[in-house]
């Protein structure tokens, strides 16, 4: 494969082989040293990590296929020098049993005289206001701290020397999907993330049993509601349908019996606990076996099923290679994982070394997920840290993937689900915002509480009292808010929810540590000069090689060369050395706006 019509400077300097022959499809035989090339090393780094610079790819190339795969999979030999997440001072023990709703918070306060460490006012207006303020404070604080956590994780993906560790953590986050929107405790998300990372390429048996007892998962799938005599089937269903076997390999009776076995499993803040009084210790029949099973017994039986290894191995394959392996390949992958006693690293090594991984259906055909796209773009530029402009949370949300808040327990759909005309426009805008950051108009999203709260704040700062600042909104809203308005008029309300939202947001922003807001630091002109570019053609060839993994039509390359030549006023880069950066950024934006850039 050549990335230019005539080979050019880029293709002339590196060995390019492109996708292997069709006969490699489904073949798990390891490729030979003679099958190794620059573009195949780039393919490996994109799929098993998040891509990188030409220098990063050449380092992999120099190791040969087996050495390259081993360097990525056996990453524990590389020291992890990245900083731990630095928490803000937003949590204290009074928030341990946080109420499930505002109604529950006020009922608790009315019954006990306090809630969440805040006492009810003995007299005066809005006696419950401090309690409601506290409730909304924590909702806002944990939301903002979770965004900081996602920013920190994104920074690890950009900066890490162990990219497969973060790529597998991202995979497991989508597989064992939980979200802060329901959990409402960033500490549980942080703890789960650490667990997934520490077991990313370890043993699936440990992953499954650990996640089943993880506080984030226990909260997310309603473990507290799963009690003797009234089992909640949420976790029992998902552990089979999504986490281990897939649809069609169990019955509704198996779900009910498994749910009984998991009764009494709850979280004790950040710890796992079994409440014996809530556990059903009578016999159960599950997948053809009968016994006095508890949750660990159910997981053990699941792991004994042949389909479990096949389902997990196939899902890993689909994430890293292509969407749907053949039935024969699924069976072979399952045999490999089961034969390795559920150790994941040997399976990954087999996949990444296989001819199938470099076969035509697997090579430069996969649509990058939003987070992968963002991270790989920075790594291709050689950026060492995730910048704060553009905002990572806002960008990933616009593209359809918010870290630590998947849309459902099924995680995110992959492949073509990422792409539509609107998504393509958003991806092009992301490229623009990275290359030409909008620093002048940038506003920190963490400081934006929404229009309603902002309006209340404006009125209060103008001198209106709480009632006057919120009564107009309540009247316009109608319904239950109109009833609240009547209380305002009568000066009889126990609390004001809109004002509590404002106070909670203000307090959260005051306590949550800010995200550093800076643009990405990179220079394209210097990078291509270091690679030997002398002409506009050289520059285009090197940029195509850096950013694309598929061949472009000769007409497209020619158009890019013509555009760059017109922008610099010459085909000679030396003559434009004093103003070359901006034209190069513009032509790079064109390349990154091509559909081919979305593929790896």
C-alpha positions in Angstrom: 0.0 0.0 0.0 1.3 3.4 -0.9 -0.3 6.5 0.7 0.5 8.6 -2.4 0.2 8.1 -6.1 3.9 7.6 -6.8 5.2 6.5 -3.4 6.7 9.9 -2.5 9.1 10.6 0.3 6.9 8.9 3.0 6.5 5.5 1.3 10.1 5.6 0.0 11.5 5.7 3.5 9.5 2.8 5.1 8.4 -0.7 4.2 4.7 -0.8 3.3 2.8 -4.0 2.8 -0.8 -3.1 3.5 -3.4 -5.8 4.3 -2.4 -9.4 3.9 -3.9 -11.8 1.4 -7.5 -13.0 1.6 -6.2 -16.4 2.7 -5.3 -14.9 6.0 -8.9 -14.3 7.0 -9.7 -16.4 10.1 -6.1 -17.7 10.3 -4.7 -17.4 13.9 -1.2 -18.5 12.7 1.4 -15.9 13.7 2.8 -13.7 11.0 6.5 -14.1 10.1 9.2 -11.5 10.4 9.0 -11.0 6.6 5.4 -10.1 7.0 6.2 -7.1 9.2 6.1 -3.5 7.9 5.7 0.1 9.0 2.0 0.2 8.2 1.3 -3.1 10.0 3.2 -1.8 13.0 1.0 1.3 12.8 -2.1 -0.9 12.6 -1.0 -2.7 15.7 -0.3 0.5 17.7 -3.7 1.9 16.7 -5.7 -1.2 17.7 -3.8 -2.3 20.7 -3.3 1.3 21.9 -4.2 4.7 20.6 -1.7 5.2 17.8 1.3 7.4 18.0 3.9 9.4 16.1 6.1 8.0 13.2 8.9 7.6 15.8 6.6 5.5 18.0 5.7 3.3 15.1 9.3 2.9 14.0 10.2 1.7 17.5 7.6 -1.0 17.2 8.8 -1.8 13.7 12.3 -2.4 15.0 11.2 -5.0 17.5 9.7 -7.3 14.9 6.1 -8.6 15.2 6.6 -10.8 18.2 8.7 -8.3 20.1 6.2 -5.5 19.3 3.2 -7.5 20.5 5.0 -8.5 23.6 6.0 -4.9 24.4 2.4 -3.9 24.3 0.8 -6.9 26.1 3.4 -7.5 28.7 3.3 -3.8 29.8 3.9 -4.5 33.4 7.6 -4.5 32.6 7.3 -0.8 31.9 7.1 1.4 35.1 3.9 3.3 35.5 5.1 6.8 36.4 1.8 8.7 35.9 0.4 10.5 38.8 -2.6 9.2 40.8 -5.9 11.0 40.7 -5.8 14.0 43.0 -9.2 14.2 44.7 -10.9 17.4 45.7 -12.1 17.9 49.3 -15.7 17.4 48.5 -16.7 14.3 50.5 -17.0 13.6 54.2 -18.5 10.7 56.2 -21.8 12.5 56.7 -22.5 11.7 53.1 -22.1 8.0 53.5 -25.8 7.1 53.4 -26.7 9.7 50.8 -30.5 9.9 50.3 -31.8 8.4 47.0 -33.9 11.6 46.3 -34.6 15.1 47.5 -37.9 13.8 48.9 -36.1 11.2 50.9 -33.6 13.8 52.2 -36.4 16.1 53.5 -38.4 13.3 55.0 -35.3 12.1 56.9 -34.7 15.6 58.1 -38.3 16.0 59.3 -38.2 12.7 61.1 -34.7 13.0 62.7 -34.1 16.8 62.8 -31.1 16.5 60.5 -29.8 14.8 57.4 -26.4 14.5 55.8 -24.8 16.1 58.8 -27.0 19.2 58.5 -29.5 20.1 61.2 -32.9 21.5 60.6 -33.3 25.2 61.5 -35.2 25.5 64.8 -37.3 28.3 63.5 -37.5 31.0 60.8 -38.1 30.8 57.1 -37.3 27.8 55.0 -36.3 25.6 58.0 -35.3 22.7 55.7 -33.3 24.9 53.3 -29.8 23.9 54.6 -30.6 20.2 54.2 -31.8 20.7 50.6 -28.8 22.9 49.9 -26.6 20.0 51.1 -28.4 17.5 49.0 -27.9 19.5 45.8 -24.3 20.3 46.8 -23.4 16.6 46.7 -25.2 16.0 43.4 -23.2 18.8 41.8 -19.9 18.0 43.5 -19.8 14.3 42.6 -20.8 15.2 39.0 -18.0 17.7 38.6 -15.5 15.5 40.4 -16.4 12.7 38.0 -15.7 15.0 35.1 -12.3 15.6 36.6 -11.8 11.9 36.9 -12.7 11.4 33.3 -10.2 14.2 32.4 -7.5 12.5 34.4 -8.3 9.1 32.7 -8.1 10.8 29.3 -4.8 12.3 30.3 -3.5 8.8 31.2 -4.5 7.5 27.8 -2.6 10.4 26.1 0.5 10.2 28.3 0.8 6.5 29.0 3.8 4.3 28.0 1.4 1.3 28.5 -1.4 2.1 26.0 -2.9 -1.4 26.0 -3.5 -1.1 29.7 -5.7 1.9 29.2 -7.3 0.5 26.0 -8.3 -2.7 27.9 -9.6 -0.6 30.8 -11.8 1.3 28.3 -13.0 -2.0 26.9 -13.9 -3.4 30.4 -15.6 -0.1 31.3 -17.9 -0.6 28.3 -18.4 -4.3 29.1 -19.1 -3.9 32.9 -20.9 -0.6 32.3 -21.8 1.6 35.3 -22.5 5.3 35.3 -22.1 8.1 37.8 -25.6 9.5 36.9 -27.1 6.6 38.9 -24.3 5.8 41.3 -23.8 9.5 42.3 -20.5 8.9 44.0 -17.3 9.5 42.1 -15.3 7.5 44.8 -17.1 4.3 43.7 -16.3 5.1 40.1 -12.7 5.8 40.9 -12.4 2.5 42.8 -14.0 0.5 40.0 -11.8 2.1 37.4 -8.7 1.2 39.5 -9.9 -2.4 39.7 -10.5 -2.7 36.0 -7.1 -1.2 35.2 -5.3 -3.5 37.7 -7.0 -6.6 36.1 -7.1 -5.2 32.5 -5.1 -8.1 30.9 -5.3 -10.4 33.9 -7.8 -13.2 34.5 -11.4 -12.9 33.5 -12.4 -15.1 36.5 -11.0 -12.4 38.8 -12.7 -9.7 36.8 -16.1 -11.2 36.9 -16.1 -12.1 40.6 -14.5 -8.8 41.5 -17.0 -6.7 39.6 -19.9 -8.7 41.0 -18.9 -7.5 44.5 -17.9 -4.0 43.4 -19.8 -1.2 45.2 -20.4 0.7 42.0 -22.0 -2.3 40.3 -24.0 -3.2 43.4 -25.5 0.3 43.4 -25.9 0.5 39.7 -27.9 -2.8 39.4 -29.9 -2.3 42.6 -28.4 -4.9 44.9 -30.0 -3.3 47.9 -33.4 -4.2 46.5 -32.5 -7.8 46.1 -33.7 -9.5 49.3 -35.0 -12.8 50.5 -38.6 -13.2 49.5 -38.5 -10.4 46.9 -35.5 -10.9 44.7 -34.5 -8.2 42.3 -33.4 -9.8 39.0 -31.3 -6.9 37.6 -27.8 -8.2 38.3 -28.7 -11.8 37.8 -30.0 -11.1 34.3 -27.1 -8.8 33.2 -24.4 -11.0 34.6 -25.5 -13.7 32.1 -26.8 -11.6 29.2 -24.1 -9.0 29.1 -21.2 -9.9 31.3 -20.6 -13.6 30.6 -22.7 -15.8 28.3 -24.8 -13.7 26.0 -28.5 -14.0 25.1 -30.0 -17.5 24.6 -27.9 -19.6 26.9 -30.1 -19.5 30.0 -33.7 -19.5 31.0 -36.0 -17.1 32.9 -35.9 -19.7 35.7 -32.1 -19.5 35.7 -32.4 -15.7 36.2 -34.9 -16.1 39.1 -32.8 -18.7 40.8 -29.5 -16.8 40.4 -31.2 -13.6 41.8 -32.1 -15.6 44.9 -28.4 -16.6 45.2 -27.3 -13.0 45.1 -29.8 -11.8 47.7 -28.1 -10.0 50.6 -25.2 -8.7 48.5 -24.9 -5.0 49.2 -22.3 -2.2 49.4 -21.1 -0.8 52.7 -19.9 2.5 51.3 -16.7 1.4 49.5 -16.7 -2.1 50.7 -18.6 -5.3 49.8 -20.9 -6.8 52.4 -23.3 -9.8 52.7 -26.4 -9.1 54.8 -27.2 -12.6 56.1 -30.7 -11.6 57.2 -31.5 -10.7 53.6 -29.9 -13.7 52.0 -32.0 -16.6 50.7 -30.1 -19.7 51.9 -32.6 -22.3 50.6 -31.7 -24.6 47.6 -31.7 -23.3 44.1 -31.5 -24.9 40.7 -29.3 -23.1 38.2 -28.2 -24.2 34.7 -29.1 -27.8 35.6 -27.3 -27.9 39.0 -29.1 -27.8 42.4 -27.6 -26.7 45.7 -27.7 -24.2 48.4 -25.9 -21.7 46.2 -24.8 -18.2 47.0 -23.6 -15.6 44.5 -20.0 -17.0 44.2 -21.4 -20.4 43.4 -23.5 -19.0 40.6 -20.4 -17.2 39.1 -18.4 -20.5 39.4 -21.1 -22.4 37.4 -21.2 -19.6 34.8 -17.5 -19.8 34.3 -17.7 -23.6 33.8 -19.9 -23.1 30.8 -18.2 -23.5 27.4 -20.1 -20.5 26.0 -18.7 -18.1 28.6 -15.2 -18.3 27.2 -16.4 -18.1 23.7 -18.6 -15.1 24.4 -15.9 -13.1 26.2 -13.1 -14.0 23.7 -15.4 -13.1 20.8 -16.3 -9.8 22.4 -12.6 -8.9 22.9 -11.9 -9.9 19.3 -14.8 -7.7 18.0 -13.4 -4.7 19.9 -9.9 -5.1 18.6 -10.3 -6.7 15.2 -13.7 -6.6 13.5 -17.3 -6.7 14.4 -18.4 -10.2 13.8 -16.1 -13.2 13.7 -17.3 -16.4 12.1 -18.8 -19.2 14.2 -15.7 -21.3 13.6 -13.4 -18.5 14.7 -15.6 -17.8 17.8 -15.2 -21.4 18.8 -11.5 -21.3 18.3 -11.1 -18.1 20.3 -13.2 -19.6 23.1 -11.0 -22.7 23.2 -7.9 -20.5 23.5 -9.3 -18.5 26.4 -10.6 -21.6 28.2 -7.3 -23.4 27.6 -5.5 -20.5 29.2 -7.8 -20.8 32.3 -9.3 -17.4 31.4 -6.0 -15.6 31.3 -6.5 -12.7 28.9 -2.9 -11.8 27.9 -2.2 -15.0 26.0 -5.4 -14.5 24.0 -4.4 -10.9 23.1 -1.0 -12.0 22.0 -2.5 -14.7 19.7 -4.9 -12.1 18.2 -2.3 -9.4 17.7 0.2 -11.7 16.1 -2.3 -13.6 13.9 -2.5 -13.4 10.2 -6.2 -12.7 10.7 -5.5 -9.4 12.5 -3.7 -8.1 9.3 -6.2 -9.6 6.8 -8.2 -7.3 4.5 -11.5 -7.3 6.6 -9.5 -6.4 9.7 -7.0 -3.9 8.3 -7.9 -0.1 8.5 -11.6 -0.9 8.5 -12.7 -0.1 12.1 -14.4 3.2 12.9 -12.7 4.8 15.9 -14.8 5.4 19.0 -15.1 9.0 20.2 -12.6 8.6 23.0 -10.2 6.7 20.8 -10.5 9.4 18.2 -9.7 12.2 20.6 -6.8 10.4 22.3 -5.2 9.0 19.1 -5.3 12.5 17.5 -3.3 13.9 20.4 -0.9 11.0 20.4 -0.3 11.3 16.6 0.7 14.9 17.2 3.1 13.8 19.9 1.2 15.7 22.6 2.2 14.4 26.1 -0.9 15.5 28.1 -4.6 15.9 27.5 -5.2 19.7 27.1 -8.1 21.5 28.7 -9.1 23.3 25.5 -11.2 22.0 23.9 -12.9 20.5 26.9 -12.6 16.7 26.9 -16.0 16.1 28.5 -17.8 18.4 26.1 -16.0 17.0 23.0 -16.6 13.4 23.9 -20.3 14.1 24.8 -20.7 15.8 21.4 -19.3 12.7 19.7 -21.5 10.3 21.7 -19.3 8.8 24.4 -19.1 10.2 27.9 -16.6 8.4 30.1 -17.9 7.1 33.4 -21.5 7.6 32.1 -22.4 5.0 29.5 -25.9 5.2 28.1 -27.0 1.8 29.5 -25.7 -1.2 31.3 -24.9 -2.6 27.9 -22.3 0.1 27.4 -21.8 1.7 24.0 -22.5 0.3 20.6 -19.4 0.0 18.4 -18.5 0.3 14.8 -21.1 1.9 12.4 -23.1 3.0 15.4 -20.6 5.8 16.0 -21.1 7.3 12.5 -23.8 9.4 10.9 -23.8 12.8 9.1 -24.1 14.7 12.3 -21.3 12.7 13.9 -19.0 13.3 10.9 -19.5 17.1 11.2 -18.8 16.9 15.0 -15.6 14.9 14.3 -14.5 17.5 11.7 -15.2 20.3 14.2 -13.1 18.4 16.8 -10.2 18.4 14.4 -10.6 22.1 13.9 -10.8 22.8 17.6 -7.6 20.9 18.2 -5.7 22.5 15.4 -7.2 26.0 15.9 -8.3 26.1 19.6 -11.0 28.7 20.3 -9.3 30.2 23.3 -11.0 33.6 22.9 -14.6 32.3 23.2 -13.9 29.4 25.5 -16.0 29.1 28.7 -15.3 26.5 31.3 -18.3 24.1 31.2 -17.8 23.3 34.9 -19.0 26.9 35.6 -22.2 26.5 33.7 -25.1 25.2 35.9 -27.7 25.7 33.2 -30.1 28.4 32.2 -32.5 28.1 35.1 -29.9 28.3 37.8 -28.1 31.1 36.0 -31.3 33.1 35.9 -31.9 32.7 39.6 -28.3 33.7 40.3 -28.7 36.9 38.2 -31.9 37.9 40.0 -30.4 37.3 43.5 -27.3 39.3 42.6 -29.5 42.1 41.4 -31.0 42.3 44.9 -34.2 40.2 44.7 -34.9 37.9 47.6 -35.2 34.1 47.2 -39.0 34.1 46.6 -38.9 36.9 44.1 -36.0 35.4 42.3 -37.8 32.0 41.8 -41.5 32.9 41.6 -41.4 34.0 38.0 -39.9 30.7 36.9 -42.3 28.7 39.0 -45.3 30.5 37.4 -44.0 29.9 33.9 -43.4 26.2 34.6 -46.8 25.5 36.0 -47.9 22.1 37.5 -46.2 21.2 40.8 -44.0 24.3 40.4 -47.1 26.4 40.6 -47.9 24.8 43.9 -44.5 25.8 45.1 -45.2 29.3 43.9 -48.3 29.4 46.1 -46.1 28.6 49.0 -43.7 31.4 48.1 -46.5 33.9 48.0 -47.7 32.7 51.4 -44.1 32.7 52.7 -44.8 29.2 53.8 -42.4 27.0 52.0 -40.0 24.8 54.0 -37.3 25.1 51.3 -36.8 26.4 47.8 -35.5 23.8 45.3 -34.3 26.3 42.7 -32.3 28.3 45.2 -30.8 25.0 46.6 -29.7 24.1 43.1 -27.9 27.5 42.9 -26.3 27.2 46.4 -25.3 23.6 45.8 -23.6 24.4 42.5 -21.8 27.4 44.0 -20.5 25.3 46.9 -19.4 22.4 44.6 -17.5 24.7 42.2 -15.8 26.4 45.2 -14.6 23.0 46.5 -13.8 21.1 43.3 -10.3 21.6 42.0 -10.2 23.3 38.6 -9.1 21.6 35.4 -6.1 23.2 33.8 -7.2 25.0 30.7 -4.5 25.1 28.1 -4.3 24.3 24.4 -2.4 21.4 23.0 1.3 22.1 22.5 2.6 20.7 19.2 4.3 22.1 16.0 3.6 20.5 12.6 6.3 22.4 10.7 9.1 21.2 12.9 7.9 17.6 12.9 7.8 17.3 9.1 11.1 19.1 8.7 12.7 16.6 11.1 11.3 13.8 8.7 13.0 15.4 5.7 10.2 17.4 4.0 11.4 19.9 1.4 8.5 20.4 -0.9 4.7 20.7 -0.6 4.5 17.1 -2.0 6.8 15.9 0.7 4.7 17.6 3.4 1.4 16.1 2.1 2.9 12.6 1.8 4.3 12.7 5.4 1.0 14.1 6.8 -1.0 11.4 4.9 1.4 8.7 6.3 1.0 10.1 9.8 -2.8 10.4 9.9 -4.3 7.9 7.5 -4.1 4.1 7.3 -5.7 3.7 3.9 -4.7 4.7 0.4 -6.1 7.9 -0.9 -7.0 8.5 -4.5 -4.3 10.2 -6.6 -6.7 13.1 -7.3 -7.2 13.6 -3.5 -3.4 13.8 -2.9 -3.0 16.1 -5.9 -5.7 18.4 -4.5 -4.0 18.5 -1.1 -0.7 19.4 -2.7 -2.3 22.1 -4.8 -4.0 23.5 -1.8 -0.8 23.6 0.3 1.1 25.1 -2.6 -1.4 27.9 -2.9 -1.4 28.6 0.8 2.4 28.9 1.0 2.7 30.6 -2.4 5.4 28.0 -3.5 6.1 24.4 -3.6 9.4 25.0 -1.7 8.9 24.7 2.0 12.1 26.6 2.8 10.7 29.8 1.1 7.7 29.6 3.5 9.7 28.6 6.6 8.7 31.8 8.5 4.9 31.3 8.0 4.6 27.6 7.3 2.8 26.4 10.5 -0.7 27.8 9.7 -0.8 26.5 6.1 0.2 23.1 7.4 -2.5 23.1 10.1 -5.1 24.0 7.4 -4.1 21.1 5.1 -3.9 18.8 8.2 -7.5 19.8 9.0 -8.5 18.8 5.5 -6.9 15.4 6.0 -8.4 14.9 9.4 -11.9 15.8 7.9 -11.7 13.0 5.4 -13.8 9.9 6.1 -10.6 7.8 5.9 -9.3 9.5 9.1 -12.1 7.9 11.1 -10.7 4.4 10.4 -7.9 2.5 12.1 
